[in-house]
Amino acid sequence: MLEDVLPFLVCPVCDGGFAAGAPRSSTLACLSGHTFDVARSGYVNLASGAALPEGDATSMVLAREAFLGSGAFEPVSAALADAAALAAGQRSAGCVVDLGAGTGHYLARVLDRLGGYVGLALEASKPALKRAAHCHPRAGAVGCDTRGKLPVRTGGAQLCLDVFAPRNGAEIHRILHRDGALLVITPSARHLVELREPLGLLEVDPKKTERLQAQLDPWLEPVDIRAVEFGLALTRVQAQSLVGMGPSARHLGGEAIVGRLAALPEPISTTVSVRVSMHRPR
């Protein structure tokens, strides 16, 4: 619920805090009186009056909801939850901030593992925010541009999650507690390799690991990197959801995806290959 995360939020106008307790009617007010709309679905827009950047379209969000809901990426979710438990150590409570949270699927999995924690889903896509607002009983959702200044209290996050999402190293360092951790999931060069050529998917940057570290280097250092790799045998419908939820969907279009998948025999086999990295503040 949104009220669970209010102690960890700051006003994007004045950097002031919010009063504890449930928001009044359809607005949320900071201690200085700046007000923000609370959507009927339960998320609040803290974009400081600016329009949110274009996030995932409804079709992409529905595809992600369908695919992740099938359990096909459960080994990835489990690896992230294991890393979160390792990073949390003996701390029994805190706030998990999910950057570019999407529907909140991964955040919910982490909160299931960390029973005393609350979760904050930061996301630009309104269709995704509607779902993230209800992803877990101890989670709240906030609309903002995660590439800019984050509406999170300095040192307020015990954990930050970044699953296939853009990141701002300086802001992550600011909001992380001094003994907190950032957990990042990035694709390896083998991720979905069998689908790339026949479907025309975007290539994975071969220097992605180096580019990630360059983005974080002044503020955070890697302390653990683990590989997760497994095979999937998909129906065409599952494969359509998998492709439709990712960045390739933006340039291919739904009809092109369906047409190219029709030429592949079922089941459609592919490899899921990602890295789960843990980073601590310098």
N, C-alpha and C positions, 0 to 999 in steps of 0.2 A: 504494500500500500504506500501511497505517496507520503503519508505522514511519518512513516518509518524512516525515511531518508532526509527529512527536513533539517535535522541537526547538521547534516553534511553539505548542505547547499549554501551558496552565497548568491546574492542579488547581482545580476550582470551589469546593473547601472551604478551601484554604489559600493559593491563588495560587502554589504552588510548581510547579517544572517536573517533567518526566518524564525518566527515564533513556533514553538513546538505545538503539536496538536493538528487536528484535521483542518484543511483549508476551508475558508468560509464560502459557501455557495459555489460559484463557478470561477472564483478568483483566488489567487494566492498573493499575499502582501508581505513584503520584507519589513523589517523593524523601522525603516525610514519611510514606509508608506508606498513604495513603488509596487504596482500591482501587475499580475500576469494571469493570463487566461488558463483555466484548467479545462481541458476538453472533457466532453461527456464520457469518453472512454477511460478517463482517469489520468492522463499524462498532462504535464505542464510545459508550456513553451517558454524557455528562458533564453531566447535568441536576442534579447534586448531590442525588440522592435524591428530588427532586420529580418528579411525573409530567409528562411532556412535554405541551405543549398539543395539542389535537386538530389534526392535520395532514391532508393530503390522504388520502382513503380509497383503498383498493386499486384501485377502479374508475377513479378519477381518475388515478392513477399509470399504470395500464395504458393509458388513453387518451392520456396525454402521451407515453408511451414509443412508442406506435404512430404518433402524428402526427408528433412530432419526428423519429422514425426514418425517416419517409418522405422527408425532405429538403424538405418544403414551406416551412419557415421558414429555409432555408439563407441567404437574404440577411440575415436578422436575425443569425444565428450569425456570418456572415462580417463584418458590420459591427462586432460586439462584438469579434471577434478582431483586426480592424484597429485598433480603439480601444485594445485591450490592448497591442498592439505599439507604438503611438504613445506610450502612457502609460509603458511600460517603458523606452523610450529605449535608452540604451546599457547598461543593467543586464542582465547575462546570466543572473542567478539570483535566486531569491527565492520567496516564497510568495504564491499567489493564493487568497484566501478568498472562497468563494461563499456568500452569505447567502440562506437559503431555496433551497438548490441543487436541490431536486427530485431528478430521476434523475441529475443531474450532466452532462446533455447539453451545456450551455453551457460549463461548466468544462472538459470534455474538449476542446472546440473551441479554447478559449484555450490550454490546455496543449499542444495540437498545434502552435500557432503559437509559443509560448515554450518552446523545447526544454530550457532549463536550469532551469525552474521546477517547483515541486511545488504540488499543489492540495489545499485543505482544503474539503470540502463540509459546511456546517452546515445541519441540517435537523431538523424536528420529526417528520415523518411516517415511521413505521417502514417501511412498504412502499417509500417513496422511498429511505430510507437503505440498504435492502438492495441497491438498484440503484446508488446513488451510490458505494457502497464498491468497486464494480468498474467504474466509469465510465472509468478511465484507469490505466495502470500506475504513474503518479506521483501518484496522488490517494488521500487517505484521507477517511473520512466520520465525522462526530461528531454525535450526537444532542444537541440543546440548543434552548432557546427563543431565537431570534435577535432577539426584541424586548427581551430583558433583557441581563444581563452575559454577554459572550462568553468562552468558555474559550480565549482566544488571548493570547499574550504581547504586552505593550505594545510597539508599534512593530514587531511581527513580520510584518505583512502589507505586501508591496510593492504589491499590488493587491487591491481588494475588488470583487466583482461583486454587483449587485442587479438581478435580472431579474424584474419583476412581483412583487416580494416586499416585506414590511414591512421597515422599517429603523429603527435607533437611532443618530441622529447622533453622540451623545456617545461611544458605544462604538466606532463606526467610526473616529472621530477618534483614540481611544485606541490602537486596534490598528494603525492605519496608520503606516508609516514616514514620517518627516517629508517625504520627497520622493515618497511613494506617491500613489496615486490611487484614487478610487471611480468605478466605471462603473455607470451606472443605465440600465435600459431601462424606459420607461413608455409606455403606449398614448396616442395622440393622439385627438382627438375623432372622427376618421374611421376609427378601428380597428374592423373588422368591422361597419361601419355598415349594410351591406345585410342583415345577419342579425339585427340587434337587434330590429326591429319584428316580423317574421314569427315569430321564435323566442322573443321575450320575454326577450332577454338584458339583463343589467345595463347601465345607461348608464355611459359614461366621465365622470368628474367634469370639467366644463369648466374648473375651476380647478386641475387636477391638477399642472401645472407650478409654479404659485404655492405650492401646498400642499407639494410636494416641497422647494422651496427654503426654505420656512418651517421644515420639519423639520430641514434641514441647516445653516441659515444661521449659527448661532453657531460652528460648527466647521469647515465646509467651504464653499468657494466654487466656482461653476461656471466652467470655463475653456474648455469646448467643448461644443456641442450640435449634433447632426446628425440629420436626418430620414431615415428609411428607409420607403419606401412602394412597394408593388407589388400586383398583382392575383393572385388565385388562382381557379382553376376546379376545384371539388371534386366528388367523388362524394358520395353521401349517407353512405357509411361514413366517408369522410374528414371530412366536416362533423360527423358525430356525435362523432368523436374530438376534433376541435377544440373543440367546445362542452363535451364531457365532461371535458376536462382543466382547464377554467377555473372561476372562482368561480360562474358561472351554474349549473353542474351541481349545486351544493349546494341551490339553491332550486327548480330545475325538476324534477329527477329524470329518470332514464333513459327511462321510458316517454313522458313528455311531450316530450322531445327527439326521440325517434324518430317520434312522431305528427306533430309539426309539420314535421319534415324531409320526411315522406312527401308533404306538400302542395306541396313545391317541385320545380320541374323540374330535371333534371340536364343539364349540370353546374351546380352551385350556385356562382355568382360572388360574390366578396367582396373587400374591400380590407384589406390588412395595412398599418397605419400606426403606426409607433412612433418614439420619440425615443431616441437614445443620447447620454447626457450624461456628461461627465467632470468630476469635482470634485476639487480639491486641498485638503489641510489648510490652515486659516488659521494 
